[in-house]
Amino acid sequence: MKLILKTFFLIFLFLIGNSKAEILSGNKWSFYTGMFDFSDDGKKSNLFGVEHINENLYRETSFGNIQPVSGAMLTADNAFYVYTGFQLPKKSGSVTITPSFTPGLYSEGDGKDLGHVIEFKSEIQISFELSSDSELGFSYNHISNASLGDKNPGANSYMFNFIKKF
């Protein structure tokens, strides 16, 4: 399972690097790094992730524009999380606040046992517009299995994000 997830992650990164500009048009990619489970001294670990946001796919609701978001993250302890869900960006001037909810699949690798393969990530991000096609942000998330497993320790993480529109 661990080998399959690592292989998927490497193929995903390869495809990002070899995509044509017209395929990526109207899309945002977020590249992030930070600390996975910073509140657990025994199991905290560095992380790296990539996320795709398609601004052309959205649904107007009473809450605002809901956009799909998908991504993957890998920790230094080989824990891996692949996810898809939605986000609700709220822009005010050059600042955007974006809450999101993304269910996904988690493999602990040599990292923290979160109690189940199905996990749910709730996140809040604040980003600042650098130019018309790039942003710099900070985000905090909590990953939990919502008591699907025998245990539900959860993980709190923070990340620094670079978001680029193609």
Phi and psi in radians as a Rosetta constraint file:
Dihedral C 1 N 2 CA 2 C 2 CIRCULARHARMONIC -1.081 0.35
Dihedral N 2 CA 2 C 2 N 3 CIRCULARHARMONIC -0.720 0.35
Dihedral C 2 N 3 CA 3 C 3 CIRCULARHARMONIC -1.137 0.35
Dihedral N 3 CA 3 C 3 N 4 CIRCULARHARMONIC -0.703 0.35
Dihedral C 3 N 4 CA 4 C 4 CIRCULARHARMONIC -1.098 0.35
Dihedral N 4 CA 4 C 4 N 5 CIRCULARHARMONIC -0.778 0.35
Dihedral C 4 N 5 CA 5 C 5 CIRCULARHARMONIC -1.144 0.35
Dihedral N 5 CA 5 C 5 N 6 CIRCULARHARMONIC -0.735 0.35
Dihedral C 5 N 6 CA 6 C 6 CIRCULARHARMONIC -1.106 0.35
Dihedral N 6 CA 6 C 6 N 7 CIRCULARHARMONIC -0.727 0.35
Dihedral C 6 N 7 CA 7 C 7 CIRCULARHARMONIC -1.085 0.35
Dihedral N 7 CA 7 C 7 N 8 CIRCULARHARMONIC -0.783 0.35
Dihedral C 7 N 8 CA 8 C 8 CIRCULARHARMONIC -1.008 0.35
Dihedral N 8 CA 8 C 8 N 9 CIRCULARHARMONIC -0.781 0.35
Dihedral C 8 N 9 CA 9 C 9 CIRCULARHARMONIC -1.097 0.35
Dihedral N 9 CA 9 C 9 N 10 CIRCULARHARMONIC -0.758 0.35
Dihedral C 9 N 10 CA 10 C 10 CIRCULARHARMONIC -1.163 0.35
Dihedral N 10 CA 10 C 10 N 11 CIRCULARHARMONIC -0.696 0.35
Dihedral C 10 N 11 CA 11 C 11 CIRCULARHARMONIC -1.119 0.35
Dihedral N 11 CA 11 C 11 N 12 CIRCULARHARMONIC -0.719 0.35
Dihedral C 11 N 12 CA 12 C 12 CIRCULARHARMONIC -1.033 0.35
Dihedral N 12 CA 12 C 12 N 13 CIRCULARHARMONIC -0.812 0.35
Dihedral C 12 N 13 CA 13 C 13 CIRCULARHARMONIC -1.132 0.35
Dihedral N 13 CA 13 C 13 N 14 CIRCULARHARMONIC -0.670 0.35
Dihedral C 13 N 14 CA 14 C 14 CIRCULARHARMONIC -1.100 0.35
Dihedral N 14 CA 14 C 14 N 15 CIRCULARHARMONIC -0.757 0.35
Dihedral C 14 N 15 CA 15 C 15 CIRCULARHARMONIC -1.146 0.35
Dihedral N 15 CA 15 C 15 N 16 CIRCULARHARMONIC -0.609 0.35
Dihedral C 15 N 16 CA 16 C 16 CIRCULARHARMONIC -1.079 0.35
Dihedral N 16 CA 16 C 16 N 17 CIRCULARHARMONIC -0.775 0.35
Dihedral C 16 N 17 CA 17 C 17 CIRCULARHARMONIC -1.211 0.35
Dihedral N 17 CA 17 C 17 N 18 CIRCULARHARMONIC -0.429 0.35
Dihedral C 17 N 18 CA 18 C 18 CIRCULARHARMONIC -1.872 0.35
Dihedral N 18 CA 18 C 18 N 19 CIRCULARHARMONIC 0.177 0.35
Dihedral C 18 N 19 CA 19 C 19 CIRCULARHARMONIC -1.323 0.35
Dihedral N 19 CA 19 C 19 N 20 CIRCULARHARMONIC 2.556 0.35
Dihedral C 19 N 20 CA 20 C 20 CIRCULARHARMONIC -1.421 0.35
Dihedral N 20 CA 20 C 20 N 21 CIRCULARHARMONIC 2.621 0.35
Dihedral C 20 N 21 CA 21 C 21 CIRCULARHARMONIC -1.032 0.35
Dihedral N 21 CA 21 C 21 N 22 CIRCULARHARMONIC -0.665 0.35
Dihedral C 21 N 22 CA 22 C 22 CIRCULARHARMONIC -1.198 0.35
Dihedral N 22 CA 22 C 22 N 23 CIRCULARHARMONIC -0.459 0.35
Dihedral C 22 N 23 CA 23 C 23 CIRCULARHARMONIC -1.237 0.35
Dihedral N 23 CA 23 C 23 N 24 CIRCULARHARMONIC -0.616 0.35
Dihedral C 23 N 24 CA 24 C 24 CIRCULARHARMONIC -1.510 0.35
Dihedral N 24 CA 24 C 24 N 25 CIRCULARHARMONIC -0.124 0.35
Dihedral C 24 N 25 CA 25 C 25 CIRCULARHARMONIC -0.942 0.35
Dihedral N 25 CA 25 C 25 N 26 CIRCULARHARMONIC 2.296 0.35
Dihedral C 25 N 26 CA 26 C 26 CIRCULARHARMONIC 1.433 0.35
Dihedral N 26 CA 26 C 26 N 27 CIRCULARHARMONIC 0.168 0.35
Dihedral C 26 N 27 CA 27 C 27 CIRCULARHARMONIC -1.954 0.35
Dihedral N 27 CA 27 C 27 N 28 CIRCULARHARMONIC 2.691 0.35
Dihedral C 27 N 28 CA 28 C 28 CIRCULARHARMONIC -2.049 0.35
Dihedral N 28 CA 28 C 28 N 29 CIRCULARHARMONIC 2.509 0.35
Dihedral C 28 N 29 CA 29 C 29 CIRCULARHARMONIC -2.146 0.35
Dihedral N 29 CA 29 C 29 N 30 CIRCULARHARMONIC 2.291 0.35
Dihedral C 29 N 30 CA 30 C 30 CIRCULARHARMONIC -1.949 0.35
Dihedral N 30 CA 30 C 30 N 31 CIRCULARHARMONIC 2.201 0.35
Dihedral C 30 N 31 CA 31 C 31 CIRCULARHARMONIC -1.941 0.35
Dihedral N 31 CA 31 C 31 N 32 CIRCULARHARMONIC 2.241 0.35
Dihedral C 31 N 32 CA 32 C 32 CIRCULARHARMONIC -2.429 0.35
Dihedral N 32 CA 32 C 32 N 33 CIRCULARHARMONIC 2.703 0.35
Dihedral C 32 N 33 CA 33 C 33 CIRCULARHARMONIC -2.516 0.35
Dihedral N 33 CA 33 C 33 N 34 CIRCULARHARMONIC 2.673 0.35
Dihedral C 33 N 34 CA 34 C 34 CIRCULARHARMONIC 3.096 0.35
Dihedral N 34 CA 34 C 34 N 35 CIRCULARHARMONIC -2.607 0.35
Dihedral C 34 N 35 CA 35 C 35 CIRCULARHARMONIC -2.120 0.35
Dihedral N 35 CA 35 C 35 N 36 CIRCULARHARMONIC 2.047 0.35
Dihedral C 35 N 36 CA 36 C 36 CIRCULARHARMONIC -1.403 0.35
Dihedral N 36 CA 36 C 36 N 37 CIRCULARHARMONIC 2.282 0.35
Dihedral C 36 N 37 CA 37 C 37 CIRCULARHARMONIC 0.920 0.35
Dihedral N 37 CA 37 C 37 N 38 CIRCULARHARMONIC 0.920 0.35
Dihedral C 37 N 38 CA 38 C 38 CIRCULARHARMONIC -1.049 0.35
Dihedral N 38 CA 38 C 38 N 39 CIRCULARHARMONIC -0.388 0.35
Dihedral C 38 N 39 CA 39 C 39 CIRCULARHARMONIC -1.493 0.35
Dihedral N 39 CA 39 C 39 N 40 CIRCULARHARMONIC -0.039 0.35
Dihedral C 39 N 40 CA 40 C 40 CIRCULARHARMONIC -2.024 0.35
Dihedral N 40 CA 40 C 40 N 41 CIRCULARHARMONIC 1.735 0.35
Dihedral C 40 N 41 CA 41 C 41 CIRCULARHARMONIC -0.961 0.35
Dihedral N 41 CA 41 C 41 N 42 CIRCULARHARMONIC -0.590 0.35
Dihedral C 41 N 42 CA 42 C 42 CIRCULARHARMONIC -1.304 0.35
Dihedral N 42 CA 42 C 42 N 43 CIRCULARHARMONIC -0.480 0.35
Dihedral C 42 N 43 CA 43 C 43 CIRCULARHARMONIC -2.172 0.35
Dihedral N 43 CA 43 C 43 N 44 CIRCULARHARMONIC 0.169 0.35
Dihedral C 43 N 44 CA 44 C 44 CIRCULARHARMONIC -1.176 0.35
Dihedral N 44 CA 44 C 44 N 45 CIRCULARHARMONIC 2.632 0.35
Dihedral C 44 N 45 CA 45 C 45 CIRCULARHARMONIC -2.744 0.35
Dihedral N 45 CA 45 C 45 N 46 CIRCULARHARMONIC 2.576 0.35
Dihedral C 45 N 46 CA 46 C 46 CIRCULARHARMONIC -1.142 0.35
Dihedral N 46 CA 46 C 46 N 47 CIRCULARHARMONIC 2.651 0.35
Dihedral C 46 N 47 CA 47 C 47 CIRCULARHARMONIC -2.420 0.35
Dihedral N 47 CA 47 C 47 N 48 CIRCULARHARMONIC 2.748 0.35
Dihedral C 47 N 48 CA 48 C 48 CIRCULARHARMONIC -2.413 0.35
Dihedral N 48 CA 48 C 48 N 49 CIRCULARHARMONIC 2.470 0.35
Dihedral C 48 N 49 CA 49 C 49 CIRCULARHARMONIC -2.629 0.35
Dihedral N 49 CA 49 C 49 N 50 CIRCULARHARMONIC 2.902 0.35
Dihedral C 49 N 50 CA 50 C 50 CIRCULARHARMONIC -2.407 0.35
Dihedral N 50 CA 50 C 50 N 51 CIRCULARHARMONIC 2.515 0.35
Dihedral C 50 N 51 CA 51 C 51 CIRCULARHARMONIC -2.434 0.35
Dihedral N 51 CA 51 C 51 N 52 CIRCULARHARMONIC 2.492 0.35
Dihedral C 51 N 52 CA 52 C 52 CIRCULARHARMONIC -1.976 0.35
Dihedral N 52 CA 52 C 52 N 53 CIRCULARHARMONIC 2.309 0.35
Dihedral C 52 N 53 CA 53 C 53 CIRCULARHARMONIC -2.206 0.35
Dihedral N 53 CA 53 C 53 N 54 CIRCULARHARMONIC 2.132 0.35
Dihedral C 53 N 54 CA 54 C 54 CIRCULARHARMONIC -1.766 0.35
Dihedral N 54 CA 54 C 54 N 55 CIRCULARHARMONIC 1.851 0.35
Dihedral C 54 N 55 CA 55 C 55 CIRCULARHARMONIC -1.256 0.35
Dihedral N 55 CA 55 C 55 N 56 CIRCULARHARMONIC -0.283 0.35
Dihedral C 55 N 56 CA 56 C 56 CIRCULARHARMONIC -1.374 0.35
Dihedral N 56 CA 56 C 56 N 57 CIRCULARHARMONIC -0.373 0.35
Dihedral C 56 N 57 CA 57 C 57 CIRCULARHARMONIC -1.774 0.35
Dihedral N 57 CA 57 C 57 N 58 CIRCULARHARMONIC 1.920 0.35
Dihedral C 57 N 58 CA 58 C 58 CIRCULARHARMONIC -2.665 0.35
Dihedral N 58 CA 58 C 58 N 59 CIRCULARHARMONIC 2.835 0.35
Dihedral C 58 N 59 CA 59 C 59 CIRCULARHARMONIC -2.259 0.35
Dihedral N 59 CA 59 C 59 N 60 CIRCULARHARMONIC 2.196 0.35
Dihedral C 59 N 60 CA 60 C 60 CIRCULARHARMONIC -1.357 0.35
Dihedral N 60 CA 60 C 60 N 61 CIRCULARHARMONIC 2.173 0.35
Dihedral C 60 N 61 CA 61 C 61 CIRCULARHARMONIC -2.259 0.35
Dihedral N 61 CA 61 C 61 N 62 CIRCULARHARMONIC 3.100 0.35
Dihedral C 61 N 62 CA 62 C 62 CIRCULARHARMONIC -1.170 0.35
Dihedral N 62 CA 62 C 62 N 63 CIRCULARHARMONIC -0.313 0.35
Dihedral C 62 N 63 CA 63 C 63 CIRCULARHARMONIC -1.522 0.35
Dihedral N 63 CA 63 C 63 N 64 CIRCULARHARMONIC -0.296 0.35
Dihedral C 63 N 64 CA 64 C 64 CIRCULARHARMONIC 2.206 0.35
Dihedral N 64 CA 64 C 64 N 65 CIRCULARHARMONIC -2.845 0.35
Dihedral C 64 N 65 CA 65 C 65 CIRCULARHARMONIC -1.397 0.35
Dihedral N 65 CA 65 C 65 N 66 CIRCULARHARMONIC 2.082 0.35
Dihedral C 65 N 66 CA 66 C 66 CIRCULARHARMONIC -1.678 0.35
Dihedral N 66 CA 66 C 66 N 67 CIRCULARHARMONIC 2.228 0.35
Dihedral C 66 N 67 CA 67 C 67 CIRCULARHARMONIC -2.071 0.35
Dihedral N 67 CA 67 C 67 N 68 CIRCULARHARMONIC 2.522 0.35
Dihedral C 67 N 68 CA 68 C 68 CIRCULARHARMONIC -1.286 0.35
Dihedral N 68 CA 68 C 68 N 69 CIRCULARHARMONIC 2.572 0.35
Dihedral C 68 N 69 CA 69 C 69 CIRCULARHARMONIC -2.472 0.35
Dihedral N 69 CA 69 C 69 N 70 CIRCULARHARMONIC 2.408 0.35
Dihedral C 69 N 70 CA 70 C 70 CIRCULARHARMONIC -2.435 0.35
Dihedral N 70 CA 70 C 70 N 71 CIRCULARHARMONIC 2.589 0.35
Dihedral C 70 N 71 CA 71 C 71 CIRCULARHARMONIC -2.996 0.35
Dihedral N 71 CA 71 C 71 N 72 CIRCULARHARMONIC -3.033 0.35
Dihedral C 71 N 72 CA 72 C 72 CIRCULARHARMONIC -2.658 0.35
Dihedral N 72 CA 72 C 72 N 73 CIRCULARHARMONIC 2.570 0.35
Dihedral C 72 N 73 CA 73 C 73 CIRCULARHARMONIC -2.388 0.35
Dihedral N 73 CA 73 C 73 N 74 CIRCULARHARMONIC 2.638 0.35
Dihedral C 73 N 74 CA 74 C 74 CIRCULARHARMONIC -2.314 0.35
Dihedral N 74 CA 74 C 74 N 75 CIRCULARHARMONIC 2.336 0.35
Dihedral C 74 N 75 CA 75 C 75 CIRCULARHARMONIC -1.716 0.35
Dihedral N 75 CA 75 C 75 N 76 CIRCULARHARMONIC 2.915 0.35
Dihedral C 75 N 76 CA 76 C 76 CIRCULARHARMONIC -1.131 0.35
Dihedral N 76 CA 76 C 76 N 77 CIRCULARHARMONIC -0.337 0.35
Dihedral C 76 N 77 CA 77 C 77 CIRCULARHARMONIC -1.638 0.35
Dihedral N 77 CA 77 C 77 N 78 CIRCULARHARMONIC 0.281 0.35
Dihedral C 77 N 78 CA 78 C 78 CIRCULARHARMONIC 1.148 0.35
Dihedral N 78 CA 78 C 78 N 79 CIRCULARHARMONIC 0.338 0.35
Dihedral C 78 N 79 CA 79 C 79 CIRCULARHARMONIC -1.314 0.35
Dihedral N 79 CA 79 C 79 N 80 CIRCULARHARMONIC 2.514 0.35
Dihedral C 79 N 80 CA 80 C 80 CIRCULARHARMONIC -2.393 0.35
Dihedral N 80 CA 80 C 80 N 81 CIRCULARHARMONIC 2.371 0.35
Dihedral C 80 N 81 CA 81 C 81 CIRCULARHARMONIC -2.341 0.35
Dihedral N 81 CA 81 C 81 N 82 CIRCULARHARMONIC 2.160 0.35
Dihedral C 81 N 82 CA 82 C 82 CIRCULARHARMONIC -2.036 0.35
Dihedral N 82 CA 82 C 82 N 83 CIRCULARHARMONIC 2.367 0.35
Dihedral C 82 N 83 CA 83 C 83 CIRCULARHARMONIC -2.584 0.35
Dihedral N 83 CA 83 C 83 N 84 CIRCULARHARMONIC 2.821 0.35
Dihedral C 83 N 84 CA 84 C 84 CIRCULARHARMONIC -2.643 0.35
Dihedral N 84 CA 84 C 84 N 85 CIRCULARHARMONIC 2.523 0.35
Dihedral C 84 N 85 CA 85 C 85 CIRCULARHARMONIC -3.066 0.35
Dihedral N 85 CA 85 C 85 N 86 CIRCULARHARMONIC -2.413 0.35
Dihedral C 85 N 86 CA 86 C 86 CIRCULARHARMONIC -2.478 0.35
Dihedral N 86 CA 86 C 86 N 87 CIRCULARHARMONIC 2.794 0.35
Dihedral C 86 N 87 CA 87 C 87 CIRCULARHARMONIC -2.366 0.35
Dihedral N 87 CA 87 C 87 N 88 CIRCULARHARMONIC 2.805 0.35
Dihedral C 87 N 88 CA 88 C 88 CIRCULARHARMONIC -2.302 0.35
Dihedral N 88 CA 88 C 88 N 89 CIRCULARHARMONIC 1.396 0.35
Dihedral C 88 N 89 CA 89 C 89 CIRCULARHARMONIC -1.246 0.35
Dihedral N 89 CA 89 C 89 N 90 CIRCULARHARMONIC 2.419 0.35
Dihedral C 89 N 90 CA 90 C 90 CIRCULARHARMONIC -2.172 0.35
Dihedral N 90 CA 90 C 90 N 91 CIRCULARHARMONIC 1.968 0.35
Dihedral C 90 N 91 CA 91 C 91 CIRCULARHARMONIC -1.797 0.35
Dihedral N 91 CA 91 C 91 N 92 CIRCULARHARMONIC 2.383 0.35
Dihedral C 91 N 92 CA 92 C 92 CIRCULARHARMONIC -2.424 0.35
Dihedral N 92 CA 92 C 92 N 93 CIRCULARHARMONIC 1.807 0.35
Dihedral C 92 N 93 CA 93 C 93 CIRCULARHARMONIC 1.155 0.35
Dihedral N 93 CA 93 C 93 N 94 CIRCULARHARMONIC -2.178 0.35
Dihedral C 93 N 94 CA 94 C 94 CIRCULARHARMONIC -1.697 0.35
Dihedral N 94 CA 94 C 94 N 95 CIRCULARHARMONIC 0.115 0.35
Dihedral C 94 N 95 CA 95 C 95 CIRCULARHARMONIC -1.913 0.35
Dihedral N 95 CA 95 C 95 N 96 CIRCULARHARMONIC 2.350 0.35
Dihedral C 95 N 96 CA 96 C 96 CIRCULARHARMONIC -2.174 0.35
Dihedral N 96 CA 96 C 96 N 97 CIRCULARHARMONIC 2.257 0.35
Dihedral C 96 N 97 CA 97 C 97 CIRCULARHARMONIC -1.908 0.35
Dihedral N 97 CA 97 C 97 N 98 CIRCULARHARMONIC 2.209 0.35
Dihedral C 97 N 98 CA 98 C 98 CIRCULARHARMONIC -2.297 0.35
Dihedral N 98 CA 98 C 98 N 99 CIRCULARHARMONIC 1.803 0.35
Dihedral C 98 N 99 CA 99 C 99 CIRCULARHARMONIC -1.429 0.35
Dihedral N 99 CA 99 C 99 N 100 CIRCULARHARMONIC 2.625 0.35
Dihedral C 99 N 100 CA 100 C 100 CIRCULARHARMONIC -2.593 0.35
Dihedral N 100 CA 100 C 100 N 101 CIRCULARHARMONIC 2.783 0.35
Dihedral C 100 N 101 CA 101 C 101 CIRCULARHARMONIC -2.396 0.35
Dihedral N 101 CA 101 C 101 N 102 CIRCULARHARMONIC 2.152 0.35
Dihedral C 101 N 102 CA 102 C 102 CIRCULARHARMONIC -2.447 0.35
Dihedral N 102 CA 102 C 102 N 103 CIRCULARHARMONIC 1.788 0.35
Dihedral C 102 N 103 CA 103 C 103 CIRCULARHARMONIC -1.186 0.35
Dihedral N 103 CA 103 C 103 N 104 CIRCULARHARMONIC 2.663 0.35
Dihedral C 103 N 104 CA 104 C 104 CIRCULARHARMONIC -2.891 0.35
Dihedral N 104 CA 104 C 104 N 105 CIRCULARHARMONIC -3.034 0.35
Dihedral C 104 N 105 CA 105 C 105 CIRCULARHARMONIC -1.957 0.35
Dihedral N 105 CA 105 C 105 N 106 CIRCULARHARMONIC 2.351 0.35
Dihedral C 105 N 106 CA 106 C 106 CIRCULARHARMONIC -2.146 0.35
Dihedral N 106 CA 106 C 106 N 107 CIRCULARHARMONIC 2.369 0.35
Dihedral C 106 N 107 CA 107 C 107 CIRCULARHARMONIC -2.129 0.35
Dihedral N 107 CA 107 C 107 N 108 CIRCULARHARMONIC 2.169 0.35
Dihedral C 107 N 108 CA 108 C 108 CIRCULARHARMONIC -1.276 0.35
Dihedral N 108 CA 108 C 108 N 109 CIRCULARHARMONIC -0.355 0.35
Dihedral C 108 N 109 CA 109 C 109 CIRCULARHARMONIC 0.936 0.35
Dihedral N 109 CA 109 C 109 N 110 CIRCULARHARMONIC -2.212 0.35
Dihedral C 109 N 110 CA 110 C 110 CIRCULARHARMONIC -1.755 0.35
Dihedral N 110 CA 110 C 110 N 111 CIRCULARHARMONIC 0.226 0.35
Dihedral C 110 N 111 CA 111 C 111 CIRCULARHARMONIC -1.691 0.35
Dihedral N 111 CA 111 C 111 N 112 CIRCULARHARMONIC -2.664 0.35
Dihedral C 111 N 112 CA 112 C 112 CIRCULARHARMONIC -1.280 0.35
Dihedral N 112 CA 112 C 112 N 113 CIRCULARHARMONIC 2.361 0.35
Dihedral C 112 N 113 CA 113 C 113 CIRCULARHARMONIC -1.431 0.35
Dihedral N 113 CA 113 C 113 N 114 CIRCULARHARMONIC 1.929 0.35
Dihedral C 113 N 114 CA 114 C 114 CIRCULARHARMONIC -1.571 0.35
Dihedral N 114 CA 114 C 114 N 115 CIRCULARHARMONIC 0.039 0.35
Dihedral C 114 N 115 CA 115 C 115 CIRCULARHARMONIC 1.674 0.35
Dihedral N 115 CA 115 C 115 N 116 CIRCULARHARMONIC -0.240 0.35
Dihedral C 115 N 116 CA 116 C 116 CIRCULARHARMONIC -2.861 0.35
Dihedral N 116 CA 116 C 116 N 117 CIRCULARHARMONIC 2.723 0.35
Dihedral C 116 N 117 CA 117 C 117 CIRCULARHARMONIC -1.316 0.35
Dihedral N 117 CA 117 C 117 N 118 CIRCULARHARMONIC -0.515 0.35
Dihedral C 117 N 118 CA 118 C 118 CIRCULARHARMONIC -1.571 0.35
Dihedral N 118 CA 118 C 118 N 119 CIRCULARHARMONIC 2.153 0.35
Dihedral C 118 N 119 CA 119 C 119 CIRCULARHARMONIC -2.312 0.35
Dihedral N 119 CA 119 C 119 N 120 CIRCULARHARMONIC 2.787 0.35
Dihedral C 119 N 120 CA 120 C 120 CIRCULARHARMONIC -2.187 0.35
Dihedral N 120 CA 120 C 120 N 121 CIRCULARHARMONIC 2.256 0.35
Dihedral C 120 N 121 CA 121 C 121 CIRCULARHARMONIC -1.941 0.35
Dihedral N 121 CA 121 C 121 N 122 CIRCULARHARMONIC 2.146 0.35
Dihedral C 121 N 122 CA 122 C 122 CIRCULARHARMONIC -1.894 0.35
Dihedral N 122 CA 122 C 122 N 123 CIRCULARHARMONIC 2.323 0.35
Dihedral C 122 N 123 CA 123 C 123 CIRCULARHARMONIC -2.472 0.35
Dihedral N 123 CA 123 C 123 N 124 CIRCULARHARMONIC 2.628 0.35
Dihedral C 123 N 124 CA 124 C 124 CIRCULARHARMONIC -2.247 0.35
Dihedral N 124 CA 124 C 124 N 125 CIRCULARHARMONIC 2.340 0.35
Dihedral C 124 N 125 CA 125 C 125 CIRCULARHARMONIC -2.296 0.35
Dihedral N 125 CA 125 C 125 N 126 CIRCULARHARMONIC 2.448 0.35
Dihedral C 125 N 126 CA 126 C 126 CIRCULARHARMONIC -2.085 0.35
Dihedral N 126 CA 126 C 126 N 127 CIRCULARHARMONIC 2.254 0.35
Dihedral C 126 N 127 CA 127 C 127 CIRCULARHARMONIC -2.319 0.35
Dihedral N 127 CA 127 C 127 N 128 CIRCULARHARMONIC 2.697 0.35
Dihedral C 127 N 128 CA 128 C 128 CIRCULARHARMONIC -2.113 0.35
Dihedral N 128 CA 128 C 128 N 129 CIRCULARHARMONIC 2.273 0.35
Dihedral C 128 N 129 CA 129 C 129 CIRCULARHARMONIC -1.218 0.35
Dihedral N 129 CA 129 C 129 N 130 CIRCULARHARMONIC 2.152 0.35
Dihedral C 129 N 130 CA 130 C 130 CIRCULARHARMONIC -1.596 0.35
Dihedral N 130 CA 130 C 130 N 131 CIRCULARHARMONIC -0.660 0.35
Dihedral C 130 N 131 CA 131 C 131 CIRCULARHARMONIC -2.686 0.35
Dihedral N 131 CA 131 C 131 N 132 CIRCULARHARMONIC -3.067 0.35
Dihedral C 131 N 132 CA 132 C 132 CIRCULARHARMONIC -1.169 0.35
Dihedral N 132 CA 132 C 132 N 133 CIRCULARHARMONIC -0.276 0.35
Dihedral C 132 N 133 CA 133 C 133 CIRCULARHARMONIC -2.234 0.35
Dihedral N 133 CA 133 C 133 N 134 CIRCULARHARMONIC 0.285 0.35
Dihedral C 133 N 134 CA 134 C 134 CIRCULARHARMONIC -2.605 0.35
Dihedral N 134 CA 134 C 134 N 135 CIRCULARHARMONIC 2.625 0.35
Dihedral C 134 N 135 CA 135 C 135 CIRCULARHARMONIC -2.428 0.35
Dihedral N 135 CA 135 C 135 N 136 CIRCULARHARMONIC 2.722 0.35
Dihedral C 135 N 136 CA 136 C 136 CIRCULARHARMONIC -2.149 0.35
Dihedral N 136 CA 136 C 136 N 137 CIRCULARHARMONIC 2.308 0.35
Dihedral C 136 N 137 CA 137 C 137 CIRCULARHARMONIC -2.493 0.35
Dihedral N 137 CA 137 C 137 N 138 CIRCULARHARMONIC 3.034 0.35
Dihedral C 137 N 138 CA 138 C 138 CIRCULARHARMONIC -2.338 0.35
Dihedral N 138 CA 138 C 138 N 139 CIRCULARHARMONIC 2.399 0.35
Dihedral C 138 N 139 CA 139 C 139 CIRCULARHARMONIC -2.419 0.35
Dihedral N 139 CA 139 C 139 N 140 CIRCULARHARMONIC 2.714 0.35
Dihedral C 139 N 140 CA 140 C 140 CIRCULARHARMONIC -2.249 0.35
Dihedral N 140 CA 140 C 140 N 141 CIRCULARHARMONIC 2.393 0.35
Dihedral C 140 N 141 CA 141 C 141 CIRCULARHARMONIC -2.431 0.35
Dihedral N 141 CA 141 C 141 N 142 CIRCULARHARMONIC 2.844 0.35
Dihedral C 141 N 142 CA 142 C 142 CIRCULARHARMONIC -2.254 0.35
Dihedral N 142 CA 142 C 142 N 143 CIRCULARHARMONIC 2.241 0.35
Dihedral C 142 N 143 CA 143 C 143 CIRCULARHARMONIC -1.944 0.35
Dihedral N 143 CA 143 C 143 N 144 CIRCULARHARMONIC 2.297 0.35
Dihedral C 143 N 144 CA 144 C 144 CIRCULARHARMONIC -2.602 0.35
Dihedral N 144 CA 144 C 144 N 145 CIRCULARHARMONIC 2.683 0.35
Dihedral C 144 N 145 CA 145 C 145 CIRCULARHARMONIC -1.663 0.35
Dihedral N 145 CA 145 C 145 N 146 CIRCULARHARMONIC 0.117 0.35
Dihedral C 145 N 146 CA 146 C 146 CIRCULARHARMONIC 0.974 0.35
Dihedral N 146 CA 146 C 146 N 147 CIRCULARHARMONIC 0.608 0.35
Dihedral C 146 N 147 CA 147 C 147 CIRCULARHARMONIC 1.118 0.35
Dihedral N 147 CA 147 C 147 N 148 CIRCULARHARMONIC 0.513 0.35
Dihedral C 147 N 148 CA 148 C 148 CIRCULARHARMONIC -1.281 0.35
Dihedral N 148 CA 148 C 148 N 149 CIRCULARHARMONIC -0.508 0.35
Dihedral C 148 N 149 CA 149 C 149 CIRCULARHARMONIC -1.737 0.35
Dihedral N 149 CA 149 C 149 N 150 CIRCULARHARMONIC 3.116 0.35
Dihedral C 149 N 150 CA 150 C 150 CIRCULARHARMONIC -1.167 0.35
Dihedral N 150 CA 150 C 150 N 151 CIRCULARHARMONIC -0.490 0.35
Dihedral C 150 N 151 CA 151 C 151 CIRCULARHARMONIC -2.302 0.35
Dihedral N 151 CA 151 C 151 N 152 CIRCULARHARMONIC 2.753 0.35
Dihedral C 151 N 152 CA 152 C 152 CIRCULARHARMONIC -2.518 0.35
Dihedral N 152 CA 152 C 152 N 153 CIRCULARHARMONIC 1.232 0.35
Dihedral C 152 N 153 CA 153 C 153 CIRCULARHARMONIC -1.260 0.35
Dihedral N 153 CA 153 C 153 N 154 CIRCULARHARMONIC -0.494 0.35
Dihedral C 153 N 154 CA 154 C 154 CIRCULARHARMONIC 1.212 0.35
Dihedral N 154 CA 154 C 154 N 155 CIRCULARHARMONIC 2.948 0.35
Dihedral C 154 N 155 CA 155 C 155 CIRCULARHARMONIC -2.591 0.35
Dihedral N 155 CA 155 C 155 N 156 CIRCULARHARMONIC 2.322 0.35
Dihedral C 155 N 156 CA 156 C 156 CIRCULARHARMONIC -1.880 0.35
Dihedral N 156 CA 156 C 156 N 157 CIRCULARHARMONIC 2.285 0.35
Dihedral C 156 N 157 CA 157 C 157 CIRCULARHARMONIC -2.376 0.35
Dihedral N 157 CA 157 C 157 N 158 CIRCULARHARMONIC 2.678 0.35
Dihedral C 157 N 158 CA 158 C 158 CIRCULARHARMONIC -2.221 0.35
Dihedral N 158 CA 158 C 158 N 159 CIRCULARHARMONIC 2.620 0.35
Dihedral C 158 N 159 CA 159 C 159 CIRCULARHARMONIC -2.478 0.35
Dihedral N 159 CA 159 C 159 N 160 CIRCULARHARMONIC 2.665 0.35
Dihedral C 159 N 160 CA 160 C 160 CIRCULARHARMONIC -1.860 0.35
Dihedral N 160 CA 160 C 160 N 161 CIRCULARHARMONIC 2.258 0.35
Dihedral C 160 N 161 CA 161 C 161 CIRCULARHARMONIC -2.036 0.35
Dihedral N 161 CA 161 C 161 N 162 CIRCULARHARMONIC 2.455 0.35
Dihedral C 161 N 162 CA 162 C 162 CIRCULARHARMONIC -2.074 0.35
Dihedral N 162 CA 162 C 162 N 163 CIRCULARHARMONIC 2.097 0.35
Dihedral C 162 N 163 CA 163 C 163 CIRCULARHARMONIC -1.977 0.35
Dihedral N 163 CA 163 C 163 N 164 CIRCULARHARMONIC 2.249 0.35
Dihedral C 163 N 164 CA 164 C 164 CIRCULARHARMONIC -2.234 0.35
Dihedral N 164 CA 164 C 164 N 165 CIRCULARHARMONIC 2.256 0.35
Dihedral C 164 N 165 CA 165 C 165 CIRCULARHARMONIC -1.626 0.35
Dihedral N 165 CA 165 C 165 N 166 CIRCULARHARMONIC 2.335 0.35
